[in-house]
Amino acid sequence: MLNFLQDPETNAWRKHYNDVRPHSSLGYLSPTQSAKQAA
């Protein structure tokens, strides 16, 4: 079950989702950009 957490494709998706992909709930910023603006 936990093997998928170490899967390179899963990690690449997670990095894209959390660092690159804009989210409408964050004003179309990525979570990383949103966190930088909040700081």
ZINOR-V545684 format. One record per pair of residues at least 6 apart in sequence whose ideal C-beta (glycine too) atoms are under 6 Angstrom apart, sorted by sequence separation. I is the first residue (numbers start at 1). J is the second residue. D is the distance in whole Angstrom. If there is no record, write none. Layout:
BEGIN
i,j,d
I,J,D
I,J,D
END
This chain:
BEGIN
i,j,d
4,10,6
22,28,4
22,29,6
22,30,6
26,34,4
20,30,6
18,31,5
19,32,5
END
